[in-house]
Amino acid sequence: MNNLNLIYLDSNATSPVLPEIWDAMRPFALTQFGNPSSSHGAGRKARKALEDSREEIAQLLGAFPDEVVFTSGATEANNLALQSALSDSPSSILASQIEHASITEHLKKLVKQGFQVQWLETEPQGKTSLSNLSDLIKTDTRLATLMLVNHETGVLQPIETLGNQLQSKMWVHTDAVQGAGKIRIDFHRLCVTSLALSAHKFHGPKGIGALLVRRGSTLKPMLFGGHQQKSLRPGTEPVHLVVGMALALKLAMNNLEARRNKVALLRESFLQELRKEVADFTINGEHNPALPFTLNLGFPGLKADILLMRLDMAGVACSTGSACSSGSLLPSPVLMAMQVSPEVLKSSMRFSFGFHLEEAEAIEGAKRIAFAVQSLRNHSGKNE
């Protein structure tokens, strides 16, 4: 173990719970812990907190309260949406090539069951192309899924355009995990049928998320045994987690511009410092509209897994892609879809910034990364 202070550059994986959110959650875990389905006073207080939070989340995201279904997180929400969109009879699905594993792994399962997936093309800079959309839609296409913001590059995706064209024809789903709390979301304006989010991505607690489902759409439950949430997602609701998510989203939206502006400055300071010492690196997705929270860099000549270990030893927390897939040694499906060069593909790292980071930390992180990159390149040069 080293004694270096941790420089946390992995906020896309998870973010720290803010103290005021933790304070708001504590009473509902320690003193006001009633079951919201109970009829007594303690239960009624819990129920009020639960429904007040549901209304808050709905208002912040441009939805109706009865369109908010609480889940354990976005993985469950994504799976619930995909399951609900399709019948048991195999049909066609439209999907982007850059979806999160909680979407793509479900699609792989469906393919084994006889479903067909028509893949939207990805432009070299990471944006999904809709140019050949009409050619991909089949008479039996029942579902289209496209994320709001890519988790590896931060590139904004054209989900509103897709929703406008397809919502009247099929179920349109969006994984909004990396957009919620970072950009303004109007659920109805997006023209999607369902939208998934997860609290721990915007400084809320882990273990709680939500699926927004447009009125008139039929949700097929994956769980059975209770009548909570109209039996659509049964199980005793974790009131303290829901309260934390609602407050985290409220604080994020109330401070949206200030947080984003600070992160943009952190990103620029980080890049300026890195460029002083490292001449050869690429920014994946650089030339498309993207959020400043995510920076995907390729370091030609290096291997990402080795660099990741070196940075961990140097006290820098980052990743080689999605945290849910970071244990895999396979190349990033997102970067493969972008058709980056083999050298960039095997050497790319994701650095993601939170507003809680200080500029001095961002600069120090860049210095440690530069030292690690240069050390590995020098070592590699000596072995040639």
C-alpha positions in Angstrom: 0.0 0.0 0.0 1.2 3.5 -0.6 0.6 6.6 1.4 -0.5 8.9 -1.4 -3.8 10.7 -1.2 -6.4 9.1 -3.4 -7.2 11.1 -6.6 -10.6 9.9 -7.5 -11.2 10.1 -11.3 -13.9 7.4 -11.6 -17.2 9.3 -10.9 -19.0 7.6 -13.8 -18.6 4.4 -11.8 -20.0 5.9 -8.6 -20.0 9.1 -6.7 -19.7 9.8 -2.9 -22.9 10.4 -1.0 -23.1 14.1 0.0 -23.2 14.7 3.8 -26.6 16.5 3.6 -28.1 13.6 1.7 -26.8 11.1 4.3 -28.3 13.3 7.0 -31.7 13.3 5.3 -31.6 9.5 5.0 -30.6 8.6 8.6 -34.0 9.2 10.3 -35.7 6.8 7.9 -33.2 4.1 8.8 -32.9 4.7 12.5 -36.0 6.4 14.0 -38.7 6.8 11.3 -38.2 3.2 10.1 -41.8 2.2 9.6 -42.8 0.0 6.7 -44.6 2.2 4.2 -47.2 -0.5 3.6 -48.2 -0.6 7.3 -51.4 1.1 8.4 -50.2 2.5 11.7 -48.7 5.9 12.3 -45.1 4.9 11.7 -46.1 3.3 8.4 -48.1 6.4 7.3 -45.1 8.7 8.0 -42.9 6.4 5.9 -45.5 6.3 3.1 -45.7 10.1 3.1 -41.9 10.4 2.7 -41.9 7.8 0.0 -44.7 9.5 -2.1 -43.3 13.0 -1.5 -40.0 11.7 -2.9 -41.7 10.1 -5.9 -43.5 13.5 -6.6 -40.1 15.3 -6.3 -38.4 13.0 -8.7 -41.2 13.1 -11.2 -41.3 16.9 -11.2 -37.5 17.2 -11.7 -37.6 14.8 -14.6 -40.7 16.1 -16.4 -42.8 13.0 -15.5 -46.0 12.2 -13.6 -45.7 10.6 -10.2 -47.5 7.5 -11.3 -44.9 7.1 -14.0 -42.0 6.6 -11.5 -41.3 3.0 -10.5 -38.5 2.5 -7.9 -36.0 -0.2 -8.6 -32.7 -1.4 -7.0 -30.8 0.5 -9.7 -30.4 1.1 -13.4 -29.5 -2.5 -14.2 -32.9 -3.7 -12.9 -34.6 -0.8 -14.5 -33.1 -1.5 -17.9 -33.9 -5.2 -17.7 -37.5 -4.4 -16.6 -38.0 -2.1 -19.6 -36.7 -4.5 -22.1 -38.7 -7.4 -20.7 -41.9 -5.2 -20.7 -41.4 -4.0 -24.3 -41.4 -7.5 -25.8 -43.8 -10.4 -26.0 -42.8 -14.0 -25.7 -42.9 -14.4 -29.5 -39.5 -13.5 -31.1 -39.5 -10.2 -32.9 -37.0 -7.5 -34.0 -35.2 -5.1 -31.8 -33.4 -1.9 -32.7 -30.4 -1.0 -30.6 -27.2 1.1 -30.6 -23.8 -0.6 -30.5 -22.7 1.4 -27.5 -25.2 0.5 -24.9 -24.3 -0.4 -21.3 -23.8 -4.1 -20.5 -27.1 -4.2 -18.6 -28.7 -3.7 -22.0 -26.4 -5.7 -24.3 -26.2 -8.7 -22.1 -30.0 -8.8 -22.0 -30.0 -8.5 -25.8 -27.6 -11.5 -26.1 -30.1 -13.6 -24.0 -33.0 -12.5 -26.3 -31.0 -13.4 -29.4 -30.6 -17.0 -28.1 -34.4 -17.1 -27.7 -34.9 -16.2 -31.4 -35.1 -12.4 -31.3 -33.2 -10.4 -33.9 -31.2 -7.3 -33.2 -30.7 -4.6 -35.8 -27.7 -2.5 -34.8 -27.6 1.2 -35.4 -24.2 2.3 -36.7 -21.8 4.3 -34.6 -19.9 7.3 -36.0 -16.1 7.4 -35.5 -16.4 10.1 -32.8 -19.0 8.1 -30.8 -22.4 9.4 -31.8 -25.0 6.9 -32.9 -26.1 7.4 -36.5 -29.7 7.5 -37.5 -29.0 7.9 -41.2 -30.2 4.4 -42.1 -32.9 4.1 -39.5 -35.7 3.4 -42.0 -33.7 0.5 -43.5 -33.3 -1.2 -40.1 -36.9 -1.1 -39.0 -38.8 -4.3 -39.7 -42.5 -5.0 -39.7 -42.1 -6.8 -36.4 -39.8 -4.3 -34.6 -41.2 -3.9 -31.1 -38.4 -2.1 -29.3 -35.7 0.6 -29.8 -33.1 1.3 -27.2 -30.6 4.1 -27.2 -28.8 5.6 -24.2 -28.9 9.4 -23.4 -25.2 9.9 -22.7 -22.5 7.3 -23.3 -20.8 6.0 -20.2 -17.3 5.7 -21.7 -17.0 8.8 -23.8 -19.6 11.2 -22.5 -21.0 11.8 -26.0 -24.6 12.9 -26.2 -26.8 10.5 -28.2 -29.8 11.5 -30.4 -32.5 9.8 -28.3 -35.0 12.7 -28.7 -34.7 12.4 -32.5 -35.2 8.7 -32.3 -38.1 9.0 -29.9 -39.9 11.6 -32.1 -39.6 9.2 -35.1 -40.5 5.9 -33.4 -42.6 6.4 -30.2 -45.9 6.0 -32.0 -44.7 2.8 -33.6 -42.9 0.9 -30.8 -41.5 0.9 -27.3 -38.6 3.4 -27.1 -36.2 3.0 -24.1 -33.3 5.2 -22.9 -30.7 4.4 -20.4 -30.2 7.9 -18.9 -27.8 6.9 -16.1 -24.9 9.2 -17.2 -27.3 12.1 -18.0 -29.5 12.2 -14.9 -28.3 14.9 -12.6 -25.9 16.3 -15.2 -28.3 17.7 -17.9 -31.9 18.7 -17.8 -34.3 15.8 -18.6 -37.9 16.2 -19.7 -39.2 12.7 -19.9 -42.2 13.6 -22.0 -40.3 15.8 -24.4 -37.8 13.0 -25.1 -40.8 11.0 -26.6 -39.6 7.8 -25.0 -41.6 5.1 -23.4 -39.2 4.4 -20.6 -36.1 5.9 -19.0 -33.7 4.4 -16.4 -31.6 6.1 -13.8 -29.5 5.3 -10.8 -29.0 7.5 -7.7 -25.3 6.7 -7.0 -24.3 8.4 -10.2 -25.3 11.8 -8.9 -24.2 11.6 -5.3 -27.1 9.6 -4.0 -27.0 6.2 -2.3 -26.2 2.9 -4.0 -29.0 0.3 -4.3 -31.8 2.6 -5.5 -32.8 3.7 -9.0 -36.0 4.3 -11.0 -37.7 3.4 -14.2 -39.9 6.1 -15.7 -42.7 4.4 -17.7 -45.1 6.5 -19.9 -48.7 6.3 -18.9 -50.6 3.8 -21.0 -47.6 1.5 -21.3 -47.8 -2.0 -19.8 -45.0 -2.9 -17.4 -44.4 -6.6 -16.9 -43.1 -7.3 -13.4 -40.1 -9.5 -12.9 -40.8 -10.0 -9.2 -43.9 -11.4 -7.6 -45.2 -11.7 -4.1 -46.3 -8.3 -2.9 -48.6 -5.4 -4.0 -46.2 -2.6 -3.6 -46.0 -0.1 -6.5 -49.2 -1.5 -7.9 -47.5 -4.9 -8.1 -45.3 -3.6 -10.9 -42.2 -3.8 -8.7 -43.2 -5.6 -5.5 -41.1 -5.6 -2.3 -40.9 -3.3 0.7 -39.7 0.1 -0.5 -36.4 1.3 1.0 -37.7 4.6 2.1 -34.3 6.0 3.3 -32.8 5.2 -0.1 -35.6 6.8 -2.0 -35.4 9.9 0.2 -31.7 10.1 -0.5 -32.2 9.7 -4.3 -34.9 12.5 -4.4 -32.7 14.9 -2.5 -29.6 14.1 -4.5 -31.5 14.7 -7.7 -32.9 18.0 -6.4 -29.5 19.3 -5.4 -28.0 18.2 -8.7 -30.7 20.0 -10.7 -30.6 23.1 -8.5 -26.8 23.4 -9.0 -26.7 22.0 -12.5 -24.8 24.8 -14.3 -22.4 25.5 -11.4 -21.4 21.9 -11.2 -21.0 21.4 -14.9 -19.0 24.7 -15.2 -16.7 23.6 -12.4 -16.2 20.1 -14.0 -15.4 21.7 -17.4 -12.7 23.8 -15.7 -11.3 20.7 -13.9 -11.2 18.8 -17.2 -9.4 21.6 -18.9 -6.8 21.9 -16.1 -6.3 18.2 -16.2 -5.7 18.2 -20.0 -3.4 21.2 -19.8 -1.2 19.5 -17.2 -1.2 16.2 -19.0 -0.2 17.8 -22.3 2.9 19.3 -20.6 4.4 15.9 -20.1 2.6 13.5 -22.5 2.8 14.4 -26.1 1.1 11.3 -27.6 -2.4 10.6 -26.5 -5.8 10.8 -28.2 -9.2 12.0 -26.9 -11.8 9.5 -28.0 -15.1 11.2 -29.0 -13.4 14.6 -29.0 -15.3 16.1 -31.9 -18.9 15.4 -30.9 -21.1 17.2 -28.3 -20.2 15.6 -25.0 -20.5 16.3 -21.3 -17.3 17.4 -19.5 -17.6 14.8 -16.8 -16.1 12.1 -19.0 -12.7 11.9 -20.7 -11.6 8.8 -22.6 -8.0 8.9 -23.6 -5.8 6.5 -25.6 -2.1 6.2 -24.9 -0.6 4.4 -28.0 2.2 2.0 -27.2 0.7 1.0 -23.8 -1.7 -1.6 -22.5 -4.6 -0.2 -20.6 -4.7 -3.0 -18.0 -1.0 -2.5 -17.1 -1.5 1.3 -17.0 -4.6 0.8 -14.7 -2.5 -1.2 -12.2 0.3 1.4 -12.3 -2.2 4.2 -11.6 -3.8 2.3 -8.8 -0.4 1.9 -7.2 0.1 5.7 -7.7 -3.2 6.5 -5.9 -5.3 7.4 -9.0 -8.7 5.7 -9.3 -9.9 5.4 -12.9 -11.1 2.7 -15.2 -10.6 1.1 -18.6 -14.4 1.4 -19.4 -17.6 0.7 -17.7 -17.2 -0.3 -14.0 -19.7 -3.2 -14.6 -17.3 -4.6 -17.2 -13.9 -3.6 -15.8 -13.1 -7.1 -14.7 -13.1 -8.2 -18.4 -9.9 -8.3 -20.4 -11.9 -7.9 -23.7 -11.6 -4.6 -25.6 -14.3 -2.0 -25.0 -17.3 -2.6 -27.2 -17.9 1.2 -27.3 -14.5 1.9 -28.8 -14.7 -1.1 -31.1 -18.0 0.4 -32.5 -16.2 3.7 -33.0 -13.6 1.8 -35.0 -10.6 3.3 -33.3 -7.2 2.0 -34.2 -5.9 -1.1 -32.5 -3.3 0.9 -30.7 -5.9 3.3 -29.3 -8.3 0.4 -28.5 -5.9 -1.5 -26.3 -4.5 1.6 -24.6 -7.6 3.6 -23.7 -8.6 4.7 -20.2 -11.7 6.5 -18.8 -11.2 9.4 -16.4 -14.5 10.8 -15.0 -14.7 13.9 -12.9 -17.0 14.8 -10.0 -17.8 18.4 -8.9 -16.4 17.5 -5.5 -12.9 17.3 -7.0 -10.6 20.3 -6.5 -8.5 21.8 -9.2 -5.3 20.9 -7.3 -6.4 17.3 -7.2 -7.2 17.2 -11.0 -3.7 18.6 -11.7 -2.0 16.2 -9.3 -3.9 13.4 -10.9 -2.6 14.4 -14.4 0.9 14.6 -13.0 0.7 11.1 -11.7 -0.8 9.8 -14.9 1.9 11.5 -17.0 4.6 10.0 -14.8 3.1 6.5 -15.1 2.7 6.8 -18.9 6.3 8.1 -19.4 7.7 5.4 -17.1 5.9 2.6 -18.9 7.0 4.0 -22.3 10.6 4.3 -21.2 10.6 0.8 -19.9 9.0 -0.5 -23.1 11.6 1.4 -25.1 14.5 -0.3 -23.2 13.0 -3.7 -23.9 12.8 -3.2 -27.6 
